[in-house]
Amino acid sequence: MQKTKKSISKRFKLTAGGKLLRRSPGKRHLLRSKSVKQKRVAGHDKKVAEGVAANMKAAMPFA
């Protein structure tokens, strides 16, 4: 039986359509020096590239 790779399942989210989402970096600390645009863009989830997403989906079969 294949197990879920927990490190991947905690960091990525699988949508109903089968796409993989990741968090944007740069929204944790030192926010005073960043522009409003940087913070706004970093607040949204991004799609994982299709070539990389295929391997990650295989590592989380039950997500």
C-alpha positions in Angstrom: 0.0 0.0 0.0 1.3 3.4 -0.9 1.5 6.0 1.9 0.9 9.7 1.7 4.0 11.9 1.9 2.9 14.1 4.8 5.4 16.9 4.1 3.8 17.4 0.7 0.2 17.1 2.0 0.8 19.7 4.6 2.2 22.3 2.2 0.0 21.8 -0.9 -3.7 21.6 -1.6 -5.5 19.6 -4.3 -8.5 21.4 -5.9 -11.6 19.6 -7.0 -10.4 20.0 -10.6 -7.2 18.2 -9.8 -4.9 21.3 -9.8 -2.2 21.6 -7.1 -2.0 24.9 -5.2 1.0 26.3 -3.1 1.3 29.2 -0.8 3.3 32.3 -1.9 6.5 33.1 -0.1 7.1 36.4 1.6 4.0 37.0 3.7 5.4 35.9 7.1 7.6 38.7 8.5 9.4 41.9 7.6 6.2 43.2 6.1 6.8 46.8 6.9 9.5 47.1 4.2 7.4 45.4 1.5 5.0 47.3 -0.8 1.3 46.9 -0.6 1.3 45.2 -4.0 3.9 42.7 -2.9 1.8 41.8 0.1 -1.4 41.6 -1.9 0.1 39.3 -4.5 1.7 37.1 -1.9 -1.7 36.6 -0.2 -3.1 34.5 -2.9 -2.3 30.8 -3.7 -0.4 30.0 -6.8 -0.7 27.0 -9.1 2.1 24.4 -9.2 3.7 23.8 -12.6 2.2 20.8 -14.4 5.5 19.0 -14.7 6.2 19.2 -11.0 2.6 18.6 -9.9 2.4 15.2 -11.4 5.1 13.8 -9.1 3.5 15.5 -6.1 0.1 14.1 -6.8 1.6 10.6 -6.9 3.1 11.2 -3.5 -0.3 12.1 -2.0 -2.7 9.5 -3.3 -5.4 10.0 -0.7 -5.6 13.8 -0.6 
